[in-house]
Amino acid sequence: MVKVLDTVGDGGAVRPRHPEKAGRPDTPVLRKPDWIRVKAPGSPVYGETRRIVKENKLHTVCEEASCPNIGECWSKRHATMMIMGDTCTRACAFCNVRTGLPNALDGAEPGRVAEAVAALGLNHVVITSVDRDDLDDGGAAHFAATIAAIRNAAPDTTIEILPPDFLRKDGALEVVVAAKPDVFNHNLETVPSLYLKIRPGARYFHSLRLLQRVKELDPAMFTKSGLMVGLGETREDVLQVMDDMRSANIDFLTIGQYLQPTRKHAEVKGFVTPEEFKAYETTAYAKGFLLVSATPLTRSSHHAGEDFARLRAARDKQLRAGAAR
């Protein structure tokens, strides 16, 4: 079931989670196929993960973006931390993170994130954020501080970041790359022709160039990007984005089915079958990606720890093959 309009509480008052969408007409809702099914959360480990997150006063994209995999991931103690608050300055048509004017940055947040990572015993953690166009550096220094705090509290934990695009924030990317995350993930989200409708505050070629620039700054850093399908794109559109990603030397591609959070969000134009996802995976590997995850329920941070191990193994294999020539 898809909600008509989501709300949030602010000091006892209730307001729309997405005030910019409140006046929009309801979008049609397609019946979900049998292959879009997830278990309801409720295991003891899920409860423990939730307790650690709440005790450290943290936000997670798992909750804020209504991720369908939260039950599975939290039952494995895998929570994707969302830093810099819970309010985004963008208003993407697909996203359920609340929109509006954010609060000031919390300087103690990096330390609390690090404490939670250590308490959860994570081998691999994903750190994402809201967009903070209100900040001079887009939050780059806050990302760097969070990475440093995790390195100090949990030195064996590998770190994957999923930052915003730092649009018009000169020097911000360099600050984040210098902090040495293990994986730099930034999702293109959709095909260029749908950007104005689906991701109006972003620019396709800026995001693509951002990922290419990461490789120029640190060729050894893994890069990763993802797409949602089911928004009205064609197969040819998706294949062109794959080619664009490979031109930017992106290592890891994720593709998942878009699911609308409410009837005020962009509608699902169609459900991509598991067989079509498999075909995308086969094609992407043929185009040269080191790793591909393409299933209906694939999300950026789903199975991120296991995937990071596979990603390193794929690079090692590639390097050995190159040395043998």
Secondary structure, 3 states (H helix, E strand, C coil): CCECCCEEEECCEEEECCHHHCCCCCCCCCCCCCCCCCCCCCCHHHHHHHHHHHHCCCEEHHHHCCCCCHHHHHCCCCCCEEECCCCECCCCCCCCCCECCCCCCCCCHHHHHHHHHHHHCCCEEEEEECCCCCCCCCCHHHHHHHHHHHHHHCCCCEEEEECCCCCCCCCHHHHHHHCCCCEEECCCECCHHHHHHHCCCCCHHHHHHHHHHHHHHCCCCEEEEEEEECCCCCHHHHHHHHHHHHHCCCCEEEEEECCCCECCCCCCCCCCCHHHHHHHHHHHHHCCCCEEEECCCCCCCCCHHHHHHHHHHHHHHHHHHHHHC
